[in-house]
Amino acid sequence: MGIKLDMVGIVVQDMKRALDFYRLLGLEIPESANNEMHVEVAQEGVRLAFDSVEVAKGVYGGWEEPAGHRIELAFLCESPDALNALYEKLVGHGYHGHKEPWDAFWGQRYAIVADPDGNLISLFV
């Protein structure tokens, strides 16, 4: 048997703030998860997990705040208009727009926003 990507984990400083961002992206996350130390959301057979810094310290034996862009999460949007609207909604809620929507040379409509922990999140169609 080979391997299968099953989960992507994100360490977050403030669970509610992080989950609110991903809810705006369209993930269905119950409000009751706001005070949890570990939260998982399944989508298309892959889990996206959110862990508090405290959980990360316990799992890894410590925690150093990362610096720089190391991984990309990219979310497929329904249409260019949907991408533009989602970008504006996120920025309108105070999240940092890293790069406004543009038509990329590789043929996709693309935009990049930062989640509350500074992870760069790509939106594309």
N, C-alpha and C positions, 0 to 999 in steps of 0.2 A: 504494500500500500504506500502511496506517495503522501505528500503533505498537502494540506488545504489551509488557505488563509481563513481563519475563524474569527479573529478579534483584533481590533486596533484599540490601544489604550491611550488615554490622554490624562496627564496629571494636571489637576486644577487647583488653583489657590482658593477659589470661592465657588462651591458647588452650585448654588442657586444662580449666580451670575453666569456661569458657564452654561448651565442647562437652559437658561432663558435665551442665550444666543442661539443654541442649537434648536430650540423650539421655533425661533423666528426663521431658521433655515427650513423648517417643515418637519422635523423629527417629532414623533409623538412620544413625549416624556411626561409622565404624571407629575403634577405639582407635589405630590407626597414624596417624591424623590429628592426634593430640594435640600433636605437635612441629612441625607445619607452620606456615607463615606465612600461607597462604591455603587455605581449605577451602570446598568447595561441596557442598550437599545439594539434590537435586532432589525436589520433591514436587508432584504435580498440575500439572506443566508450568511451575512457577516455581522458580527456584533461590534458596536462602538461602545467602549467602556470609558467611564470617567472615574478617576480615583483622586481622593484628596491627597494632599502632600503627606499627611500622617500615614495613610495607607502605603504610599510609595516608600516612605522611610522604613516601614515595617517589612515590606517585600524586598526592597533593595539593600537594606541595611544602612541607609542614609539617603540624603537627597541634596543634590547640588542643582541650583537653578540653571537650566540650560541657556546657552547663548547662541544666537544665530538660527537660521532656517535649516532644519534637518529633514523634515518630512512634509509631504503635501497631502492634504485631504482635498479631494476635488468632487464637487457635487454637480451632477448633470441636471440642467434645468429643462423645462418643457419647450421653451422658445426664446429667441433673443429678447422679446418684450418681457417675458417672465423673468429672465436674468436681470434685465435693467431694473425692473420693479423690485426684485428681491434685494439687489444691491442698494437701491435707494431706501428701502425699508430698514435694512440693517444700519446704514449710515445715519438715517433719521432717528434711530433709537440710540445713537451715540457711539456705535462701534466704529472703529477706525477703518476707513476705506484705504487700503494699501495701493490699489490701482483701479481707477475707474473702468467701466466696461469699454472694451475696444474690440475691433475686428482683427484678430491675430493673423499673422502671415501664413499660419498653417491651416487656416480656413474655419476656425471656430470663433464664436463670440466668447469673450473671456473677461473676467473681473476677479479681483483678489481683495478679500477683506481679512482683518485680523480678529481672531476671537479674543475674549477677555484675557487670556493668558499669553497672547502674542503669537499664537500659531497662525500661519498664513493659510487661509481657506480659499480655494479656487472655486469659482462658479463658471460653468461653461455650457455651451450648446453647440 
